Amino acid sequence: MLPEKLQPEQIAQVLAGLPGDRIGLRDRAVVLACYAGGLQLAEVAGSRLGDLDFAAALWRVGARTIPLDAPFYRALSNYVRLARPALLGKCRWDTLFLSQRGSPLSTRALQERLGHYGLSPQLLRNSYIAHLLAGGADAQIVQVLVGHRSAAAALNHRPLAPQGLRRICELAHPRAPSQSDR
């Protein structure tokens, strides 16, 4: 059984272990689409090359826009520039993620690729949400980023570690000690 979320170090370890060939470049972009973008598998499979705006470092996914942080931007850029043309061959697919034969990757094929690394799309998405919330992101912002219907759904991923709760109380509560009291 997979854990509910991965630690950032675990994700970094998986990324470090990916090969540098065209399949590894593609798989890195897929892992980061689920983890650094919070995308669901159907959203990854349905993405088109035209959904990416490298000039603005944004990815349009349905009605929402996903900002690309530097590692995510590099992974997508490397895949699109170096690996995708080799996978595409003479085909003319607009689908972003392609198989070794140049055809669009299905959700099932994407799930199998993630499983090859001991990952699942939901595990990566849950980790993304939990890490944003643990880092202090507002639940409504997380809701917008992942496309949840309500902020309450995003809060289901909030870690309840005592030190995190203490930090939130110290920052947000009017009776919290000031910086000079510490």
C-alpha angles and dihedrals in degrees: 000000000000121000119251091248141359127235116245089248091057092053091047089052092053091048092048090053096054115108120247095232124106093272091049091050090050093046092049089054091048093049090050092046088061097037107031094030101034091224124164118234094254089053091052092048092047096048119119129207089244091060089073120086104190093175090061095030091236137130118205110215112179108301095345135074121222118206114224114225117208098269092043091047091050092048093051093042093050091048094048095044102036112020108027096060090052091048093045095056109166094338120108104214119152090199109117101220118052137186125237087267092054098252124125114277112243123220088255093053091047091050090050091050092052090046088055086068095042093258138120128201092239092050090053093045092048089050091050092052095044093048093049092050093044088052090057101262114158113253092233091055090049089049090056094045095053099032098242115164092230139020088236089067090056091049090061085076096051111121113232099207110153094234091053092049090048091052092050092049092047092051100040110030118090091223092051115124114263122237090262091055093059 
